[in-house]
Amino acid sequence: MLAAGPLFAKGLIIRRPFVVRLLRRTGTEGKGVRLLARLRRKYGDGPLRLRLPLREQAVILSPRHLRRILAGTPEPFAAASREKQAALAHFQPEGVLVSEGGERAERRRFNEAVLESACPVHSLAPRLAARIEAETAPLRAAEQLGWPAFKRAWFRMVRQAIFGPSARDDERLTDTLEKLRADANWAFLKPRRERLRDRFLASVRERLAEAPPDSLGGLARARATAGSAPEHQIAHWLFAFDAAAIAGFRTLAMLALHPQAAARARESDEFRRACLLETLRLWPTTPAVLRETRAETQWEASALPAGTGLLIHLPFFHRDGSRIPYADRFVPDIWLDGRAEAWPFVPFSTGPAGCPARNLVLFLASAWIAALIRGRMPALPAGAGLDPAGLPATFDHFALRLKLAPLETSRAAGEEPARPASVDPSFQRSKTWLTNSRS
Ligand code: HEM
């Protein structure tokens, strides 16, 4: 199928750079969105049932249905779809996303407790902000900033955030995870490397045992109960921090393209978070939210039998130009003036299985960007192929090189206070970030 094909081809678990490049060149992802828009006009709100040989599958086309499904997870709409179980078994078979019943409930509680989902500012924020300052310093000093250096520095910060300073340079751990994630892209189609997976999970357990109290790992030890399977949850965190890095790097590119937004982002944490969310609207890092019905469900058009796979294709909801006037433009203010709430823009999903790290990710990525743009202006090279009036459906961040040019000397020395990355008070006052269940 034209809409879903690119999602699987570019890799649901880890992006394949050559496919991303190809999709960018061919514009296939944009065509997928337009196809779904045409199908909705032709067949109505759906769910649109597909004739597939091995299973019942339906595509969600209406905002109302999207909300119903995300609010009704895990019963009757289970997050642990067969595809996800097959993919995540490669590296986190006991992760919350593929758990069910009492196990899911316990692992969800554990994730929320350690990631402090309900808190706009994590209790470790001051410690994390200090690590961000230290790890962004070499990037600020470099002439050019490409994806590999950005990602390497980000993961130095992430490993310390989870396991403490001794894990800073443990690239072997995260490299092993990348290998397992590459297998996970193939889900059922690739045999599992169980020995490698077990070695990886054992390394996570060892690191966890040594994690200091002022790290996420330390909190995980303190907040785990029987059944939390902390090493599997941490495997998910390490995997998902890649998406946060991608979002951060792309947001820098958007700030380079929109200097006025960059100026506002330099001043306000709340606005930086809006920029991150807007970048994630334009290019959701989890483009397919999959569910599976655990009982027969009734819809206006028909009933769907138990076991039906449901596809929520986020680019369709986020970029349908026939219904969203600013679909292909960067408009961070929609996250501040209520427009994003009125329409289901859900890059972090929402409801009982929505991303429990939403607030933590926004805090970390916002502080990271603040440190990079303090006294500097991100700039794109000529020919970056990003037109602010019509942003592409696919963003090839692998190939992108940014510059972080110092603002003019007078401005850098005078008006730009050398404030360390931290939580600015405007953000603490705002309730926009308090919850992930607004839409
Ligand atoms: C830009 C960064 C991120 C985005 C856009 C994002 C988005 C999402 C989305 C859309 C889901 C729902 C997936 C589904 O239902 O199939 C999800 C689930 C989840 N995310 Fe994130 N995520 C990000 C980063 C993170 C990070 C860094 C962590 C951990 C530190 C994390 C932890 C989780 C967990 C544990 C779940 C499963 C929740 C459940 O099943 O109850 N995410 N995320």
Residues whose N, C-alpha, C, O or C-beta is under 5 A from the ligand:
A	BS01	HEM	A79 V96 L97 R108 N111 H236 W237 A240 F241 A243 A244 A247 T285 T286 A288 V289 L290 V346 P347 F348 S349 P352 A353 G354 C355 P356 A357 V361
